[in-house]
Amino acid sequence: ANVAMAGVAELRDGQLALVGGVSGVKRPVGIGDASDAWLHTEPVGLNAHIVIVDLEAGTVTAHESAMETSLLDPGVLSTTAGLVVVGGLRDSGAGPLPSASVTLCEADGGTYTCTEVATLDVPRVGPELACLDDSCEQIMVVGGHESGSPVEVVDWSQSDGSVEVESREIAGLEGAMLHPTLCAGRVVGGVDLD
């Protein structure tokens, strides 16, 4: 199973879910070992898999092509409703492009069914996700963007079953941030692009 640059979430039973990813990267000829060579790499073997890793049992189960499109570096969070997959670089047919998709992947026996349920205001790659309440009906999406609001909230609590997305401003958290790190709901790391 290809798991490099996959989104990762810990499942409630101690297993790990890996979503999307690549089998490797390639560097164009002539780049050599320049200090910025990583900027010129291309993903190879982009996939749409959900891979469940059970470290205790020592098993790996690949649900091939569970997502509707191949992707890498999405934000992933395990909730009681299923796996929530946000953004990432998704295959557009012309190569991977930043996505604003919010997808819910529900386990049904031995398979996953994934459905796009909402769209963020801005595309995000490598965002961090966190539950804002005990039931995880509100999910905070932080960073992974080049422009727009640094935080969006995905709200599943609507009585009609719809999903709403709201941009939020947070004092002290302005501008673009890649690969943020959250600890107890607070941003403790990330690459500030401004």
C-alpha positions in Angstrom: 0.0 0.0 0.0 1.3 3.5 -0.9 1.3 5.7 2.2 3.9 8.4 1.7 2.3 11.9 2.0 -1.0 10.3 3.2 -3.4 12.0 5.6 -3.4 10.2 8.9 -6.0 9.8 11.7 -6.1 7.7 14.8 -9.2 5.6 14.9 -11.1 5.1 18.1 -9.9 1.5 18.5 -6.2 2.4 18.3 -5.8 1.7 14.6 -4.5 4.2 12.1 -6.2 5.3 8.9 -4.0 6.5 6.1 -5.8 8.3 3.3 -4.4 8.9 -0.2 -0.7 9.2 -0.7 2.0 8.4 -3.2 4.4 5.6 -3.9 7.3 8.0 -4.4 8.6 11.2 -5.9 10.8 12.0 -8.8 13.1 14.8 -9.5 13.4 16.3 -13.0 16.8 15.7 -14.7 19.3 18.5 -14.1 18.1 19.5 -10.6 20.9 17.6 -8.9 21.4 18.0 -5.1 20.6 21.7 -4.9 19.3 22.8 -1.5 15.9 23.6 -3.0 15.7 20.3 -5.0 12.7 19.2 -3.0 10.7 22.1 -4.5 11.1 20.5 -7.9 9.8 17.0 -7.1 6.7 15.4 -8.6 4.5 12.8 -6.9 4.4 9.4 -8.5 1.7 6.8 -8.0 -1.0 9.1 -6.5 -3.8 6.9 -5.1 -7.3 7.1 -3.7 -6.9 4.4 -1.0 -7.8 4.2 2.6 -5.3 2.0 4.4 -6.1 0.8 8.0 -3.1 -0.2 10.0 -3.6 -2.2 13.2 -0.3 -2.1 15.0 -1.5 -4.4 17.8 -2.7 -7.1 15.4 0.2 -6.5 12.9 -2.2 -6.1 10.0 -2.6 -3.7 7.1 -5.9 -3.5 5.2 -6.0 -1.5 2.0 -9.4 -0.3 0.7 -8.3 0.5 -2.8 -9.9 3.5 -4.6 -12.2 4.2 -1.7 -12.0 8.0 -2.3 -13.6 9.4 -5.5 -10.3 10.9 -6.6 -6.6 10.3 -5.9 -5.1 12.7 -3.4 -2.2 13.4 -1.1 -1.6 15.4 2.0 -5.2 15.9 3.1 -6.3 16.7 6.7 -8.0 13.6 8.2 -10.0 13.3 11.4 -11.8 10.2 12.8 -15.3 11.0 14.1 -18.3 9.0 15.2 -19.8 9.6 11.7 -16.7 8.3 10.0 -13.4 9.7 8.6 -13.6 13.3 7.6 -11.1 14.1 4.8 -10.4 17.8 4.1 -8.5 19.4 1.2 -5.2 17.9 0.0 -3.8 17.9 -3.5 -6.4 16.0 -5.5 -6.0 14.7 -9.0 -7.6 17.0 -11.5 -6.6 15.0 -14.6 -3.9 17.6 -15.3 -2.1 16.8 -12.1 -2.7 17.3 -8.4 -4.3 20.7 -7.5 -5.2 22.1 -4.0 -8.7 21.1 -3.0 -11.4 22.7 -0.9 -13.5 19.5 -0.6 -14.8 18.1 2.6 -15.5 14.3 2.3 -17.1 11.9 4.7 -15.9 8.3 4.5 -18.2 5.9 6.3 -17.2 2.3 7.1 -19.8 -0.3 6.1 -18.6 -3.7 7.0 -15.4 -4.3 5.1 -15.7 -1.3 2.7 -15.7 2.5 2.9 -18.2 4.8 1.1 -16.9 8.3 0.6 -19.1 11.3 -0.2 -18.3 14.9 -0.7 -20.4 16.8 1.8 -19.2 20.4 1.7 -16.7 22.8 0.2 -14.4 25.1 2.1 -14.0 28.8 1.2 -10.4 28.2 0.3 -8.4 25.2 -0.9 -6.1 23.7 1.7 -3.2 21.3 1.6 -2.0 19.6 4.8 -4.5 21.3 7.1 -4.8 20.3 10.8 -8.3 19.3 12.0 -9.6 19.3 15.6 -13.0 18.7 17.2 -14.5 21.7 18.8 -17.0 19.8 20.9 -17.3 16.3 22.5 -19.5 15.0 19.8 -17.2 16.4 17.1 -20.1 18.0 15.3 -18.0 21.1 14.8 -14.5 20.6 13.2 -11.9 23.3 13.2 -9.8 23.3 10.0 -6.5 25.3 10.5 -3.9 26.3 7.9 -2.8 24.6 4.7 -3.8 27.6 2.7 -2.0 30.4 0.7 -4.8 33.0 1.0 -8.1 33.6 2.8 -9.0 32.9 6.4 -6.5 30.8 8.4 -9.4 28.9 10.1 -12.7 27.5 8.9 -15.3 25.5 10.9 -17.2 22.6 9.4 -20.5 22.3 11.3 -22.4 19.0 11.1 -24.9 19.9 13.8 -27.7 21.2 11.5 -31.1 19.7 12.2 -31.7 19.2 8.5 -28.5 17.1 8.1 -26.8 19.8 6.0 -23.1 20.7 6.6 -22.2 24.4 6.9 -18.8 26.0 6.6 -17.8 29.2 8.3 -14.6 31.2 8.1 -13.3 32.5 11.4 -10.7 35.0 12.3 -8.5 34.3 15.3 -6.4 37.1 16.9 -2.7 36.4 16.4 -3.3 33.9 13.6 -3.2 35.8 10.4 -1.9 35.0 7.0 -1.0 31.8 5.2 0.3 28.8 7.1 1.4 25.4 5.9 1.4 22.2 7.9 0.2 23.6 11.2 0.4 21.6 14.4 -2.3 21.7 17.0 -1.9 20.7 20.7 -5.0 20.9 22.9 -6.7 23.1 20.3 -3.9 25.6 20.1 -1.6 26.2 17.1 1.9 25.4 18.3 3.8 25.1 15.0 3.6 25.5 11.2 5.3 27.3 8.4 4.2 31.0 8.1 4.2 32.1 4.5 3.9 35.8 5.2 
